[in-house]
């Protein structure tokens, strides 16, 4: 990859990003940006860099634009304080198409004080005519079970990714070709094959301008090598070898498994932030917190089943997620992890259900609807002994003696550099 270069905001390629960033930049004094209303640079001090300057990376498909806006600083839980209720809404294979669900749920998130994680499929930034650039493990070049994209679709998706990140959302990966099952599915891939797939997923993000020929377009405002810290595997398969590869590549979490509603642990050095089992109204068994799994248990393989049942099926998913939320909110406060797709299965009933859940839970007191990155940041900031104690609580179990007594012990001091630690001496 070519060396990073610095350019001013007046450059054509950066103009759109600079305009977007202008509304998000905050000065150290909270005044809305360095130099507003201040005198010129004093003698002996260098002039501050332009507020809207960015550094293009490689072919300019991505750029370093500074710290991500709207990321809260994680703090250690104070002794005796009840943990916040975290809820993570995440989207597999995120892309913008004619349904415009990506842009819709960005607006839903903003209206309800939420941020989310969007797992981008790398081939959604690769045009059909360049499909042979993708060399999937155990398959011939140019093969993908979810197809590729066109320049119009790539442009629309990039716009949503850019805006989502500037609003504080996370851009993860759902890899590329979405191969499941026997005969070369991700469950059969080696650690080295997973590494190759991850490298290619990054590469398609880092070269979308070259591959589409739209070199004057605004870049994505992040360094994807640093932004990408987690993923969900296709069909939740291949997790064992994927996590080994992900750990070696510096990932921080995985969300490809099935958990109960308890506090997370680390596996293979990664936070295990898998989706969970929640009540399934009308049934004696519990259901995974994903729209696809609700659909399979309602209409089977038919993505557009009996229209007369669409409303009921959506209500069933909504109510199941809400019961799972309430069970945690009133109980052990374990983070609730929810996964979805930008799909209109069964008449779009699951999209309606998810939106209603967001509206009902994200505005509640002590609830934080966050991305996986923000949840991982918070977990990293906690005293390990506090997390160990939280893990002793079973599904829906609140401390019998109350939260004040349960978490009243004095926490161990945070290591220097960890949020909540004393300032390092200079």
KOLBATOR-904891 format. One record per residue (C-alpha): residue number from 0; y, x, z; residue in one letter. Coordinates in steps of 0.1 Angstrom, whole numbers, plus 5000, padded with zeros to 4 digits. Layout:
rec nr->NUM, c2->Y, c1->X, c3->Z, rest->A .
...
//
This chain:
rec nr->0, c2->5000, c1->5000, c3->5000, rest->X .
rec nr->1, c2->5034, c1->5014, c3->4991, rest->X .
rec nr->2, c2->5057, c1->5026, c3->5018, rest->X .
rec nr->3, c2->5079, c1->5001, c3->5036, rest->X .
rec nr->4, c2->5115, c1->5000, c3->5023, rest->X .
rec nr->5, c2->5147, c1->4987, c3->5039, rest->X .
rec nr->6, c2->5170, c1->4964, c3->5020, rest->X .
rec nr->7, c2->5201, c1->4943, c3->5028, rest->X .
rec nr->8, c2->5201, c1->4906, c3->5029, rest->X .
rec nr->9, c2->5221, c1->4904, c3->4997, rest->X .
rec nr->10, c2->5191, c1->4916, c3->4977, rest->X .
rec nr->11, c2->5177, c1->4888, c3->4955, rest->X .
rec nr->12, c2->5142, c1->4890, c3->4969, rest->X .
rec nr->13, c2->5153, c1->4886, c3->5005, rest->X .
rec nr->14, c2->5180, c1->4860, c3->5002, rest->X .
rec nr->15, c2->5159, c1->4830, c3->5011, rest->X .
rec nr->16, c2->5143, c1->4847, c3->5042, rest->X .
rec nr->17, c2->5177, c1->4860, c3->5054, rest->X .
rec nr->18, c2->5191, c1->4825, c3->5052, rest->X .
rec nr->19, c2->5162, c1->4811, c3->5071, rest->X .
rec nr->20, c2->5164, c1->4838, c3->5098, rest->X .
rec nr->21, c2->5202, c1->4833, c3->5103, rest->X .
rec nr->22, c2->5196, c1->4801, c3->5122, rest->X .
rec nr->23, c2->5169, c1->4816, c3->5144, rest->X .
rec nr->24, c2->5185, c1->4849, c3->5155, rest->X .
rec nr->25, c2->5198, c1->4851, c3->5191, rest->X .
rec nr->26, c2->5218, c1->4879, c3->5205, rest->X .
rec nr->27, c2->5210, c1->4897, c3->5237, rest->X .
rec nr->28, c2->5237, c1->4878, c3->5255, rest->X .
rec nr->29, c2->5225, c1->4845, c3->5241, rest->X .
rec nr->30, c2->5256, c1->4841, c3->5220, rest->X .
rec nr->31, c2->5237, c1->4835, c3->5188, rest->X .
rec nr->32, c2->5237, c1->4870, c3->5173, rest->X .
rec nr->33, c2->5250, c1->4905, c3->5176, rest->X .
rec nr->34, c2->5286, c1->4910, c3->5169, rest->X .
rec nr->35, c2->5298, c1->4874, c3->5168, rest->X .
rec nr->36, c2->5334, c1->4875, c3->5179, rest->X .
rec nr->37, c2->5331, c1->4911, c3->5190, rest->X .
rec nr->38, c2->5353, c1->4941, c3->5180, rest->X .
rec nr->39, c2->5341, c1->4965, c3->5153, rest->X .
rec nr->40, c2->5319, c1->4995, c3->5162, rest->X .
rec nr->41, c2->5334, c1->5019, c3->5187, rest->X .
rec nr->42, c2->5339, c1->5055, c3->5180, rest->X .
rec nr->43, c2->5308, c1->5075, c3->5185, rest->X .
rec nr->44, c2->5284, c1->5046, c3->5183, rest->X .
rec nr->45, c2->5265, c1->5037, c3->5151, rest->X .
rec nr->46, c2->5273, c1->5004, c3->5135, rest->X .
rec nr->47, c2->5246, c1->4978, c3->5143, rest->X .
rec nr->48, c2->5222, c1->4970, c3->5115, rest->X .
rec nr->49, c2->5230, c1->4939, c3->5095, rest->X .
rec nr->50, c2->5216, c1->4909, c3->5114, rest->X .
rec nr->51, c2->5198, c1->4897, c3->5083, rest->X .
rec nr->52, c2->5184, c1->4930, c3->5071, rest->X .
rec nr->53, c2->5146, c1->4930, c3->5065, rest->X .
rec nr->54, c2->5121, c1->4956, c3->5055, rest->X .
rec nr->55, c2->5099, c1->4947, c3->5026, rest->X .
rec nr->56, c2->5063, c1->4957, c3->5028, rest->X .
rec nr->57, c2->5043, c1->4968, c3->4997, rest->X .
rec nr->58, c2->5052, c1->4947, c3->4967, rest->X .
rec nr->59, c2->5075, c1->4925, c3->4988, rest->X .
rec nr->60, c2->5050, c1->4897, c3->4994, rest->X .
rec nr->61, c2->5055, c1->4902, c3->5032, rest->X .
rec nr->62, c2->5083, c1->4917, c3->5052, rest->X .
rec nr->63, c2->5091, c1->4929, c3->5087, rest->X .
rec nr->64, c2->5119, c1->4907, c3->5100, rest->X .
rec nr->65, c2->5118, c1->4915, c3->5137, rest->X .
rec nr->66, c2->5101, c1->4897, c3->5166, rest->X .
rec nr->67, c2->5089, c1->4862, c3->5158, rest->X .
rec nr->68, c2->5114, c1->4835, c3->5168, rest->X .
rec nr->69, c2->5106, c1->4808, c3->5194, rest->X .
rec nr->70, c2->5078, c1->4827, c3->5212, rest->X .
rec nr->71, c2->5080, c1->4821, c3->5249, rest->X .
rec nr->72, c2->5075, c1->4850, c3->5273, rest->X .
rec nr->73, c2->5043, c1->4845, c3->5292, rest->X .
rec nr->74, c2->5045, c1->4848, c3->5330, rest->X .
rec nr->75, c2->5020, c1->4852, c3->5357, rest->X .
rec nr->76, c2->5010, c1->4821, c3->5376, rest->X .
rec nr->77, c2->5027, c1->4821, c3->5409, rest->X .
rec nr->78, c2->5004, c1->4818, c3->5440, rest->X .
rec nr->79, c2->4995, c1->4782, c3->5448, rest->X .
rec nr->80, c2->5009, c1->4768, c3->5416, rest->X .
rec nr->81, c2->4989, c1->4745, c3->5394, rest->X .
rec nr->82, c2->4982, c1->4759, c3->5360, rest->X .
rec nr->83, c2->5000, c1->4744, c3->5330, rest->X .
rec nr->84, c2->4978, c1->4722, c3->5307, rest->X .
rec nr->85, c2->4975, c1->4741, c3->5275, rest->X .
rec nr->86, c2->4965, c1->4722, c3->5243, rest->X .
rec nr->87, c2->4959, c1->4741, c3->5210, rest->X .
rec nr->88, c2->4960, c1->4722, c3->5177, rest->X .
rec nr->89, c2->4947, c1->4743, c3->5148, rest->X .
rec nr->90, c2->4941, c1->4738, c3->5111, rest->X .
rec nr->91, c2->4913, c1->4753, c3->5090, rest->X .
rec nr->92, c2->4921, c1->4765, c3->5055, rest->X .
rec nr->93, c2->4958, c1->4756, c3->5058, rest->X .
rec nr->94, c2->4975, c1->4750, c3->5025, rest->X .
rec nr->95, c2->5001, c1->4727, c3->5010, rest->X .
rec nr->96, c2->4989, c1->4704, c3->4982, rest->X .
rec nr->97, c2->5000, c1->4670, c3->4968, rest->X .
rec nr->98, c2->4992, c1->4653, c3->5001, rest->X .
rec nr->99, c2->5018, c1->4675, c3->5018, rest->X .
rec nr->100, c2->5000, c1->4674, c3->5051, rest->X .
rec nr->101, c2->5010, c1->4709, c3->5061, rest->X .
rec nr->102, c2->5047, c1->4701, c3->5058, rest->X .
rec nr->103, c2->5041, c1->4668, c3->5076, rest->X .
rec nr->104, c2->5025, c1->4683, c3->5106, rest->X .
rec nr->105, c2->5051, c1->4710, c3->5108, rest->X .
rec nr->106, c2->5076, c1->4682, c3->5113, rest->X .
rec nr->107, c2->5053, c1->4664, c3->5138, rest->X .
rec nr->108, c2->5050, c1->4696, c3->5158, rest->X .
rec nr->109, c2->5088, c1->4701, c3->5159, rest->X .
rec nr->110, c2->5094, c1->4665, c3->5170, rest->X .
rec nr->111, c2->5070, c1->4669, c3->5199, rest->X .
rec nr->112, c2->5078, c1->4703, c3->5213, rest->X .
rec nr->113, c2->5046, c1->4718, c3->5199, rest->X .
rec nr->114, c2->5035, c1->4749, c3->5181, rest->X .
rec nr->115, c2->5002, c1->4753, c3->5163, rest->X .
rec nr->116, c2->4978, c1->4778, c3->5146, rest->X .
rec nr->117, c2->4973, c1->4776, c3->5108, rest->X .
rec nr->118, c2->4942, c1->4793, c3->5096, rest->X .
rec nr->119, c2->4950, c1->4803, c3->5060, rest->X .
rec nr->120, c2->4923, c1->4807, c3->5034, rest->X .
rec nr->121, c2->4932, c1->4838, c3->5015, rest->X .
rec nr->122, c2->4921, c1->4824, c3->4981, rest->X .
rec nr->123, c2->4948, c1->4797, c3->4985, rest->X .
rec nr->124, c2->4972, c1->4825, c3->4976, rest->X .
rec nr->125, c2->4952, c1->4837, c3->4946, rest->X .
rec nr->126, c2->4957, c1->4820, c3->4912, rest->X .
rec nr->127, c2->4927, c1->4808, c3->4893, rest->X .
rec nr->128, c2->4933, c1->4832, c3->4864, rest->X .
rec nr->129, c2->4931, c1->4861, c3->4889, rest->X .
rec nr->130, c2->4899, c1->4849, c3->4906, rest->X .
rec nr->131, c2->4879, c1->4880, c3->4897, rest->X .
rec nr->132, c2->4900, c1->4900, c3->4921, rest->X .
rec nr->133, c2->4880, c1->4883, c3->4949, rest->X .
rec nr->134, c2->4847, c1->4901, c3->4954, rest->X .
rec nr->135, c2->4829, c1->4880, c3->4980, rest->X .
rec nr->136, c2->4800, c1->4895, c3->5000, rest->X .
rec nr->137, c2->4766, c1->4886, c3->4985, rest->X .
rec nr->138, c2->4782, c1->4867, c3->4956, rest->X .
rec nr->139, c2->4795, c1->4876, c3->4921, rest->X .
rec nr->140, c2->4832, c1->4883, c3->4917, rest->X .
rec nr->141, c2->4854, c1->4852, c3->4913, rest->X .
rec nr->142, c2->4831, c1->4829, c3->4932, rest->X .
rec nr->143, c2->4845, c1->4805, c3->4958, rest->X .
rec nr->144, c2->4831, c1->4773, c3->4973, rest->X .
rec nr->145, c2->4867, c1->4760, c3->4978, rest->X .
rec nr->146, c2->4882, c1->4771, c3->4945, rest->X .
rec nr->147, c2->4915, c1->4789, c3->4940, rest->X .
rec nr->148, c2->4951, c1->4778, c3->4935, rest->X .
rec nr->149, c2->4978, c1->4777, c3->4909, rest->X .
rec nr->150, c2->5013, c1->4792, c3->4910, rest->X .
rec nr->151, c2->5029, c1->4759, c3->4920, rest->X .
rec nr->152, c2->5004, c1->4754, c3->4949, rest->X .
rec nr->153, c2->5008, c1->4790, c3->4960, rest->X .
rec nr->154, c2->5046, c1->4786, c3->4960, rest->X .
rec nr->155, c2->5044, c1->4755, c3->4981, rest->X .
rec nr->156, c2->5019, c1->4770, c3->5005, rest->X .
rec nr->157, c2->5040, c1->4802, c3->5010, rest->X .
rec nr->158, c2->5071, c1->4780, c3->5017, rest->X .
rec nr->159, c2->5052, c1->4762, c3->5045, rest->X .
rec nr->160, c2->5037, c1->4795, c3->5059, rest->X .
rec nr->161, c2->5072, c1->4810, c3->5060, rest->X .
rec nr->162, c2->5088, c1->4780, c3->5077, rest->X .
rec nr->163, c2->5059, c1->4776, c3->5101, rest->X .
rec nr->164, c2->5061, c1->4812, c3->5113, rest->X .
rec nr->165, c2->5099, c1->4810, c3->5118, rest->X .
rec nr->166, c2->5093, c1->4779, c3->5139, rest->X .
rec nr->167, c2->5070, c1->4799, c3->5163, rest->X .
rec nr->168, c2->5036, c1->4789, c3->5148, rest->X .
rec nr->169, c2->5008, c1->4813, c3->5142, rest->X .
rec nr->170, c2->4992, c1->4823, c3->5109, rest->X .
rec nr->171, c2->4955, c1->4831, c3->5114, rest->X .
rec nr->172, c2->4928, c1->4833, c3->5088, rest->X .
rec nr->173, c2->4899, c1->4811, c3->5076, rest->X .
rec nr->174, c2->4888, c1->4840, c3->5053, rest->X .
rec nr->175, c2->4883, c1->4833, c3->5016, rest->X .
rec nr->176, c2->4854, c1->4816, c3->4998, rest->X .
rec nr->177, c2->4840, c1->4794, c3->5026, rest->X .
rec nr->178, c2->4803, c1->4801, c3->5020, rest->X .
rec nr->179, c2->4780, c1->4783, c3->5043, rest->X .
rec nr->180, c2->4742, c1->4779, c3->5047, rest->X .
rec nr->181, c2->4715, c1->4799, c3->5031, rest->X .
rec nr->182, c2->4718, c1->4821, c3->5000, rest->X .
rec nr->183, c2->4747, c1->4843, c3->5009, rest->X .
rec nr->184, c2->4765, c1->4821, c3->5035, rest->X .
rec nr->185, c2->4786, c1->4838, c3->5061, rest->X .
rec nr->186, c2->4758, c1->4835, c3->5086, rest->X .
rec nr->187, c2->4739, c1->4861, c3->5067, rest->X .
rec nr->188, c2->4767, c1->4886, c3->5064, rest->X .
rec nr->189, c2->4766, c1->4921, c3->5080, rest->X .
rec nr->190, c2->4794, c1->4935, c3->5101, rest->X .
rec nr->191, c2->4805, c1->4956, c3->5072, rest->X .
rec nr->192, c2->4805, c1->4926, c3->5049, rest->X .
rec nr->193, c2->4827, c1->4907, c3->5074, rest->X .
rec nr->194, c2->4851, c1->4937, c3->5074, rest->X .
rec nr->195, c2->4853, c1->4936, c3->5036, rest->X .
rec nr->196, c2->4860, c1->4898, c3->5037, rest->X .
rec nr->197, c2->4888, c1->4903, c3->5062, rest->X .
rec nr->198, c2->4904, c1->4931, c3->5043, rest->X .
rec nr->199, c2->4904, c1->4909, c3->5011, rest->X .
rec nr->200, c2->4919, c1->4879, c3->5030, rest->X .
rec nr->201, c2->4947, c1->4902, c3->5042, rest->X .
rec nr->202, c2->4952, c1->4917, c3->5007, rest->X .
rec nr->203, c2->4957, c1->4883, c3->4990, rest->X .
rec nr->204, c2->4984, c1->4875, c3->5015, rest->X .
rec nr->205, c2->5000, c1->4909, c3->5010, rest->X .
rec nr->206, c2->5000, c1->4907, c3->4972, rest->X .
rec nr->207, c2->5007, c1->4871, c3->4964, rest->X .
rec nr->208, c2->5039, c1->4880, c3->4945, rest->X .
rec nr->209, c2->5021, c1->4905, c3->4922, rest->X .
rec nr->210, c2->4992, c1->4881, c3->4916, rest->X .
rec nr->211, c2->5015, c1->4852, c3->4907, rest->X .
rec nr->212, c2->5042, c1->4872, c3->4889, rest->X .
rec nr->213, c2->5069, c1->4857, c3->4911, rest->X .
rec nr->214, c2->5084, c1->4890, c3->4922, rest->X .
rec nr->215, c2->5119, c1->4876, c3->4929, rest->X .
rec nr->216, c2->5107, c1->4850, c3->4954, rest->X .
rec nr->217, c2->5114, c1->4854, c3->4992, rest->X .
rec nr->218, c2->5086, c1->4872, c3->5011, rest->X .
rec nr->219, c2->5066, c1->4859, c3->5040, rest->X .
rec nr->220, c2->5086, c1->4871, c3->5071, rest->X .
rec nr->221, c2->5059, c1->4889, c3->5089, rest->X .
rec nr->222, c2->5036, c1->4919, c3->5086, rest->X .
rec nr->223, c2->5002, c1->4903, c3->5082, rest->X .
rec nr->224, c2->4983, c1->4933, c3->5095, rest->X .
rec nr->225, c2->5001, c1->4927, c3->5129, rest->X .
rec nr->226, c2->5003, c1->4889, c3->5127, rest->X .
rec nr->227, c2->4966, c1->4884, c3->5121, rest->X .
rec nr->228, c2->4948, c1->4884, c3->5155, rest->X .
rec nr->229, c2->4923, c1->4856, c3->5153, rest->X .
rec nr->230, c2->4902, c1->4833, c3->5132, rest->X .
rec nr->231, c2->4876, c1->4805, c3->5129, rest->X .
rec nr->232, c2->4846, c1->4812, c3->5107, rest->X .
rec nr->233, c2->4835, c1->4787, c3->5079, rest->X .
rec nr->234, c2->4812, c1->4760, c3->5093, rest->X .
rec nr->235, c2->4812, c1->4780, c3->5126, rest->X .
rec nr->236, c2->4786, c1->4803, c3->5112, rest->X .
rec nr->237, c2->4782, c1->4841, c3->5113, rest->X .
rec nr->238, c2->4799, c1->4845, c3->5146, rest->X .
rec nr->239, c2->4779, c1->4874, c3->5161, rest->X .
rec nr->240, c2->4786, c1->4898, c3->5133, rest->X .
rec nr->241, c2->4821, c1->4885, c3->5127, rest->X .
rec nr->242, c2->4832, c1->4892, c3->5163, rest->X .
rec nr->243, c2->4819, c1->4927, c3->5161, rest->X .
rec nr->244, c2->4839, c1->4933, c3->5130, rest->X .
rec nr->245, c2->4870, c1->4915, c3->5144, rest->X .
rec nr->246, c2->4869, c1->4936, c3->5176, rest->X .
rec nr->247, c2->4869, c1->4968, c3->5155, rest->X .
rec nr->248, c2->4898, c1->4955, c3->5134, rest->X .
rec nr->249, c2->4920, c1->4947, c3->5164, rest->X .
rec nr->250, c2->4916, c1->4909, c3->5167, rest->X .
rec nr->251, c2->4923, c1->4894, c3->5201, rest->X .
rec nr->252, c2->4904, c1->4860, c3->5199, rest->X .
rec nr->253, c2->4878, c1->4840, c3->5181, rest->X .
rec nr->254, c2->4875, c1->4802, c3->5180, rest->X .
rec nr->255, c2->4842, c1->4798, c3->5161, rest->X .
rec nr->256, c2->4819, c1->4785, c3->5188, rest->X .
rec nr->257, c2->4813, c1->4754, c3->5209, rest->X .
rec nr->258, c2->4823, c1->4753, c3->5245, rest->X .
rec nr->259, c2->4826, c1->4729, c3->5274, rest->X .
rec nr->260, c2->4860, c1->4722, c3->5289, rest->X .
rec nr->261, c2->4861, c1->4752, c3->5312, rest->X .
rec nr->262, c2->4884, c1->4782, c3->5314, rest->X .
rec nr->263, c2->4879, c1->4808, c3->5287, rest->X .
rec nr->264, c2->4861, c1->4842, c3->5291, rest->X .
rec nr->265, c2->4860, c1->4873, c3->5269, rest->X .
rec nr->266, c2->4831, c1->4879, c3->5245, rest->X .
rec nr->267, c2->4827, c1->4911, c3->5225, rest->X .
rec nr->268, c2->4862, c1->4920, c3->5238, rest->X .
rec nr->269, c2->4878, c1->4889, c3->5223, rest->X .
rec nr->270, c2->4890, c1->4858, c3->5241, rest->X .
rec nr->271, c2->4865, c1->4830, c3->5234, rest->X .
rec nr->272, c2->4888, c1->4801, c3->5225, rest->X .
rec nr->273, c2->4862, c1->4779, c3->5208, rest->X .
rec nr->274, c2->4865, c1->4742, c3->5203, rest->X .
rec nr->275, c2->4850, c1->4720, c3->5230, rest->X .
rec nr->276, c2->4829, c1->4690, c3->5237, rest->X .
rec nr->277, c2->4847, c1->4658, c3->5247, rest->X .
rec nr->278, c2->4837, c1->4622, c3->5253, rest->X .
rec nr->279, c2->4827, c1->4602, c3->5222, rest->X .
rec nr->280, c2->4836, c1->4566, c3->5229, rest->X .
rec nr->281, c2->4807, c1->4542, c3->5225, rest->X .
rec nr->282, c2->4781, c1->4570, c3->5227, rest->X .
rec nr->283, c2->4762, c1->4587, c3->5255, rest->X .
rec nr->284, c2->4767, c1->4622, c3->5241, rest->X .
rec nr->285, c2->4799, c1->4642, c3->5237, rest->X .
rec nr->286, c2->4815, c1->4653, c3->5204, rest->X .
rec nr->287, c2->4831, c1->4685, c3->5192, rest->X .
rec nr->288, c2->4869, c1->4684, c3->5190, rest->X .
rec nr->289, c2->4871, c1->4686, c3->5152, rest->X .
rec nr->290, c2->4879, c1->4659, c3->5126, rest->X .
rec nr->291, c2->4849, c1->4669, c3->5104, rest->X .
rec nr->292, c2->4824, c1->4665, c3->5132, rest->X .
rec nr->293, c2->4837, c1->4630, c3->5140, rest->X .
rec nr->294, c2->4835, c1->4621, c3->5104, rest->X .
rec nr->295, c2->4798, c1->4633, c3->5101, rest->X .
rec nr->296, c2->4788, c1->4613, c3->5131, rest->X .
rec nr->297, c2->4806, c1->4582, c3->5117, rest->X .
rec nr->298, c2->4801, c1->4581, c3->5079, rest->X .
rec nr->299, c2->4776, c1->4610, c3->5074, rest->X .
rec nr->300, c2->4782, c1->4630, c3->5042, rest->X .
rec nr->301, c2->4804, c1->4603, c3->5027, rest->X .
rec nr->302, c2->4840, c1->4614, c3->5031, rest->X .
rec nr->303, c2->4853, c1->4579, c3->5022, rest->X .
rec nr->304, c2->4829, c1->4556, c3->5040, rest->X .
rec nr->305, c2->4832, c1->4519, c3->5047, rest->X .
rec nr->306, c2->4870, c1->4511, c3->5045, rest->X .
rec nr->307, c2->4865, c1->4483, c3->5071, rest->X .
rec nr->308, c2->4856, c1->4510, c3->5096, rest->X .
rec nr->309, c2->4884, c1->4535, c3->5089, rest->X .
rec nr->310, c2->4907, c1->4522, c3->5116, rest->X .
rec nr->311, c2->4880, c1->4521, c3->5142, rest->X .
rec nr->312, c2->4867, c1->4556, c3->5134, rest->X .
rec nr->313, c2->4902, c1->4570, c3->5138, rest->X .
rec nr->314, c2->4907, c1->4552, c3->5171, rest->X .
rec nr->315, c2->4874, c1->4566, c3->5183, rest->X .
rec nr->316, c2->4885, c1->4602, c3->5176, rest->X .
rec nr->317, c2->4919, c1->4596, c3->5191, rest->X .
rec nr->318, c2->4905, c1->4581, c3->5223, rest->X .
rec nr->319, c2->4878, c1->4608, c3->5226, rest->X .
rec nr->320, c2->4904, c1->4635, c3->5224, rest->X .
rec nr->321, c2->4927, c1->4617, c3->5249, rest->X .
rec nr->322, c2->4898, c1->4613, c3->5273, rest->X .
rec nr->323, c2->4891, c1->4650, c3->5270, rest->X .
rec nr->324, c2->4927, c1->4658, c3->5276, rest->X .
rec nr->325, c2->4930, c1->4635, c3->5307, rest->X .
rec nr->326, c2->4898, c1->4650, c3->5321, rest->X .
rec nr->327, c2->4913, c1->4684, c3->5320, rest->X .
rec nr->328, c2->4948, c1->4674, c3->5330, rest->X .
rec nr->329, c2->4936, c1->4656, c3->5361, rest->X .
rec nr->330, c2->4908, c1->4681, c3->5367, rest->X .
rec nr->331, c2->4904, c1->4719, c3->5362, rest->X .
rec nr->332, c2->4934, c1->4722, c3->5337, rest->X .
rec nr->333, c2->4912, c1->4741, c3->5313, rest->X .
rec nr->334, c2->4929, c1->4746, c3->5279, rest->X .
rec nr->335, c2->4920, c1->4719, c3->5253, rest->X .
rec nr->336, c2->4911, c1->4734, c3->5219, rest->X .
rec nr->337, c2->4913, c1->4710, c3->5189, rest->X .
rec nr->338, c2->4904, c1->4719, c3->5152, rest->X .
rec nr->339, c2->4913, c1->4699, c3->5120, rest->X .
rec nr->340, c2->4916, c1->4701, c3->5083, rest->X .
rec nr->341, c2->4944, c1->4689, c3->5060, rest->X .
rec nr->342, c2->4921, c1->4662, c3->5045, rest->X .
rec nr->343, c2->4924, c1->4625, c3->5040, rest->X .
rec nr->344, c2->4887, c1->4618, c3->5049, rest->X .
rec nr->345, c2->4880, c1->4581, c3->5055, rest->X .
rec nr->346, c2->4914, c1->4570, c3->5043, rest->X .
rec nr->347, c2->4933, c1->4596, c3->5064, rest->X .
rec nr->348, c2->4923, c1->4580, c3->5096, rest->X .
rec nr->349, c2->4917, c1->4614, c3->5114, rest->X .
rec nr->350, c2->4952, c1->4626, c3->5104, rest->X .
rec nr->351, c2->4966, c1->4595, c3->5120, rest->X .
rec nr->352, c2->4945, c1->4600, c3->5151, rest->X .
rec nr->353, c2->4956, c1->4636, c3->5155, rest->X .
rec nr->354, c2->4992, c1->4627, c3->5151, rest->X .
rec nr->355, c2->4989, c1->4600, c3->5178, rest->X .
rec nr->356, c2->4973, c1->4625, c3->5202, rest->X .
rec nr->357, c2->5001, c1->4650, c3->5196, rest->X .
rec nr->358, c2->5027, c1->4624, c3->5203, rest->X .
rec nr->359, c2->5010, c1->4612, c3->5235, rest->X .
rec nr->360, c2->5001, c1->4646, c3->5251, rest->X .
rec nr->361, c2->5026, c1->4672, c3->5240, rest->X .
rec nr->362, c2->5056, c1->4656, c3->5257, rest->X .
rec nr->363, c2->5039, c1->4651, c3->5291, rest->X .
rec nr->364, c2->5050, c1->4670, c3->5322, rest->X .
rec nr->365, c2->5034, c1->4704, c3->5326, rest->X .
rec nr->366, c2->5018, c1->4703, c3->5292, rest->X .
rec nr->367, c2->5022, c1->4731, c3->5267, rest->X .
rec nr->368, c2->5011, c1->4726, c3->5231, rest->X .
rec nr->369, c2->5008, c1->4761, c3->5219, rest->X .
rec nr->370, c2->4992, c1->4784, c3->5193, rest->X .
rec nr->371, c2->4962, c1->4805, c3->5200, rest->X .
rec nr->372, c2->4984, c1->4836, c3->5201, rest->X .
rec nr->373, c2->5005, c1->4821, c3->5228, rest->X .
rec nr->374, c2->4975, c1->4810, c3->5248, rest->X .
rec nr->375, c2->4960, c1->4845, c3->5245, rest->X .
rec nr->376, c2->4993, c1->4860, c3->5256, rest->X .
rec nr->377, c2->4993, c1->4838, c3->5287, rest->X .
rec nr->378, c2->4957, c1->4847, c3->5295, rest->X .
rec nr->379, c2->4964, c1->4884, c3->5291, rest->X .
rec nr->380, c2->4993, c1->4881, c3->5316, rest->X .
rec nr->381, c2->4973, c1->4866, c3->5344, rest->X .
rec nr->382, c2->4957, c1->4883, c3->5373, rest->X .
rec nr->383, c2->4919, c1->4886, c3->5364, rest->X .
rec nr->384, c2->4910, c1->4874, c3->5399, rest->X .
rec nr->385, c2->4930, c1->4842, c3->5393, rest->X .
rec nr->386, c2->4912, c1->4835, c3->5360, rest->X .
rec nr->387, c2->4879, c1->4842, c3->5378, rest->X .
rec nr->388, c2->4887, c1->4816, c3->5404, rest->X .
rec nr->389, c2->4897, c1->4791, c3->5377, rest->X .
rec nr->390, c2->4863, c1->4796, c3->5360, rest->X .
rec nr->391, c2->4845, c1->4784, c3->5391, rest->X .
rec nr->392, c2->4858, c1->4749, c3->5384, rest->X .
rec nr->393, c2->4834, c1->4727, c3->5364, rest->X .
rec nr->394, c2->4843, c1->4703, c3->5336, rest->X .
rec nr->395, c2->4869, c1->4678, c3->5350, rest->X .
rec nr->396, c2->4867, c1->4693, c3->5385, rest->X .
rec nr->397, c2->4900, c1->4696, c3->5404, rest->X .
rec nr->398, c2->4901, c1->4718, c3->5435, rest->X .
rec nr->399, c2->4889, c1->4698, c3->5465, rest->X .
rec nr->400, c2->4915, c1->4713, c3->5488, rest->X .
rec nr->401, c2->4943, c1->4710, c3->5462, rest->X .
rec nr->402, c2->4959, c1->4736, c3->5440, rest->X .
rec nr->403, c2->4982, c1->4751, c3->5466, rest->X .
rec nr->404, c2->4953, c1->4761, c3->5488, rest->X .
rec nr->405, c2->4930, c1->4770, c3->5459, rest->X .
rec nr->406, c2->4953, c1->4795, c3->5443, rest->X .
rec nr->407, c2->4973, c1->4806, c3->5474, rest->X .
rec nr->408, c2->4960, c1->4841, c3->5475, rest->X .
rec nr->409, c2->4984, c1->4869, c3->5468, rest->X .
rec nr->410, c2->4977, c1->4881, c3->5432, rest->X .
rec nr->411, c2->4971, c1->4917, c3->5423, rest->X .
rec nr->412, c2->5001, c1->4934, c3->5409, rest->X .
rec nr->413, c2->5004, c1->4933, c3->5371, rest->X .
rec nr->414, c2->5001, c1->4966, c3->5353, rest->X .
rec nr->415, c2->5034, c1->4980, c3->5340, rest->X .
rec nr->416, c2->5043, c1->4966, c3->5306, rest->X .
rec nr->417, c2->5025, c1->4933, c3->5313, rest->X .
rec nr->418, c2->5047, c1->4902, c3->5315, rest->X .
rec nr->419, c2->5055, c1->4895, c3->5351, rest->X .
rec nr->420, c2->5052, c1->4931, c3->5361, rest->X .
rec nr->421, c2->5081, c1->4950, c3->5377, rest->X .
rec nr->422, c2->5105, c1->4967, c3->5353, rest->X .
rec nr->423, c2->5094, c1->5002, c3->5344, rest->X .
rec nr->424, c2->5116, c1->5030, c3->5358, rest->X .
rec nr->425, c2->5137, c1->5047, c3->5332, rest->X .
//
